[in-house]
Amino acid sequence: MIAPLAKFIDWYSLQFAAMLPSIQKCARGDAKLTEAIEFLKGPNFIPADSKPAEIEFTSDIHFKFPSPKPCEFAENNVVHGRLYRRANHWQKSPTIILLHGGCDCLSHRFRFPLMVPAIHRAGFNAATLVAPYHFQRRVRRIEIFDHLRVAEAFAQAVAEIRALTGWLLNQGCPAIALYGISLGGWLAGLTATRDSRLKAIVLAVPGVRRNYRATRGEGILWPPMRKALARQKAAREALDQTPMNLTLSQPVIPNENILLIQGRYDLLVEAERTEELWHKWQQPEIWRLPQGHVSWMFVPGLTARILCWLEPRQLVDKNTKTPRQPI
């Protein structure tokens, strides 16, 4: 894609995101920094133990379960997801957990379901999760997302990914991979620094640390939002000294089972952040695409490439695969 077009799509997406109530609540939430740092550096951020989710299916595909790290809001304490079983004996196949980005309705509602046939043909089940405070879990009565609430939301999301991982493994799935986009990539990376049960991870244009271009307000036209984000500079720098920063931890899965996807023209999460993570994580495989934060998803054949990369790392039985078709 031509660089100016990729950057324009990102710039337009940034203006749209800046007008969303949830983003504005985060911009106004410059409080409880000390409490957030203590929480992130303490043992309760990502505990060593993780219990399998108690899943209840509400349809053939849709499921829900109680959050293992509940908050004070009942609507956010029910985790929603979808499980696309590959076949009658789906438990014999590995599973890819798909994690959407922040405010990423496009992936969660449309792109992920469209990927399912290709995922099935490659020999995998597919599962999705709704991140805390997103979609069905949105809490309208929250006035401000302070630093502590954001930190707790990250911890809640990681706990839920691990709980679903435990449930899938208990069902007999031989291996679990995470495929996260933007915020989902950040959460997948955090999970991989603590949970060795994962077989592989794919981090696409991932968040890496709190102090990135979008949170600094660069490129946002609306002055109040830009100024509010600028006032949080010192807080973001302090949060970057905690385990929320992916570059400060090492993954507990093999280096060869990690894939980073970078958008060279990314205006929301700089390409430099992915490069920094690549170096800190001992240079796993990285795909540097001439795309932006949004446009990379529309690269022809990219889903097939990712699945081809995952297949040998998930020990997919070639006899269970169906012939690959164009994607």
Buried (B, 14 or more C-beta within 10 A) or exposed (E): BEEEEBBBBBBEBBEEBBEEEBBBBBBBBBBBBEBBBBBBEEEEBBBEEBEBBEBEEEEEBEBBBBBBBEBEBEEBBBBBBBBBBBEEEBBBBBBBBBBBBBBBEBBBEEBBBEBBBBBBBBBBBBBBBBBBBBBEBBBEEBEBBBBBBBBBBBBBBBBBBBBBBBBBBEBEBBBBBBBBBBBBBBBBBBBBBBBEBBBBBBBBBBBBBBBBBBBBBBBBEEEEBBEBBBEBEEBBEBBBBBBBBBBEBEBEBEEEBBBBBBBBBBBBBBBEBBBBBBEBBEEBBBBBBBBBBBBBBEBEEBBBBBBEBBBEBBEBEEEBBEEEEEB
